Amino acid sequence: EMSASLVGSEMCIRDRLNGDSYINKCSKENNQVVSEKIEGVYVSKLLCSKDMLFAFATTKYGKEMNSYIYIYDAEELSFDEKIDITNYGGTHYKAILFDNNILFSNSVDSGDHPCNTVCIYSINDKTIETISFDQYYPLDLAVWDNILIVSHFDLVKREGGSISIYNLETKELNNIELGHDVEQMTINENVIYLSLIHI
């Protein structure tokens, strides 16, 4: 399983082998590859903001999950710090950049119980703000015109199917029941596209 994120003229790729995760920085100019190994964790998501690389990672001890954001210098692929985000959730399906912040969804807590929160990590202040929703299992995230849109769906039990609309300025919250599955979404100008799953 792999994912990628662009950093200027280079690409960072996440890979996993034998219980360890690897972040590989691949130069598009000279094809040079630099790797960084993170032992005993599962890196689920990579994000880049200017000269910083953020890796969302999870470890599991018995039934408990711990989750972290590893921060690297994107240019050198050198480790800077690790932020423990276990108290905010055990798994983070989606993370996006918005206005010098990272927004990430928390579908379940560290004990694998349902969550109903999305967090906002300030890259500048290194603080975390939590937004609580009426619905559990926040999954995908999108921001349009300072409005946070959150899909809610339990991927394991295949239950739910709604979106929350949260105004980041006024804190006003609305929920729309869709009556069907919704896992992924994207916004193009004034249109939101939702991906439905039927198994």
Steps between C-alpha positions, in 0.01 A plus 500: 500500500644836397407868491682808372532872568680767295771728642615746234702303247494186714246237590467336843364146498376300796555124503476221760709185535527246785315717753709811433414802289728675255482853367683529170592834346541465124652784298319562172814669364768235559300194617695491829316325785547573872320276752400545862389196701248525784506179700187325624243748370250515217523830313156558350527849356763751378446874464740778397482865595782713358817353652330261745388140451233356731458123540192365681594175672333238719638230729298225663565350842250222566159661451628856551616721213736794533515762228754766417595768254867471404639828369800509265699764321377432148818611327740284704247233605632544852285428804390807696242389756222253584162620629284253693140533377371182667259696721327631187449167324651166412476519123493797267344417165544843347727799555503818292686831498304822538628849585820391689303230679464125469146370542470129579203273562476265798274205417583293809681559829808311621275219631327464160177667622309744274613864496321811382785750473719678248815672621674811375877500555652847466833469320610842629386474864530120539161489672207265441135607497220241501166530322224265618220385270155352559587197284770239562765369260624818331678380191583722205563875526477793263505878546312739275474874566592457871238224536622161623308210344532163674367165380387252768512129432608186689723312256494179707128464576400681178266731694426869489495725202478869575701818460559776753541859393701707750574871465859547618434867585155498664519138632150435360438128442246326275463132414345354186388135500566351158335160534794325335869423554754777457872437525679757287427846370660785311401853411534664159399868500140497627435125471567224752545144375434208734621143452246230588597148593280198442641158580 
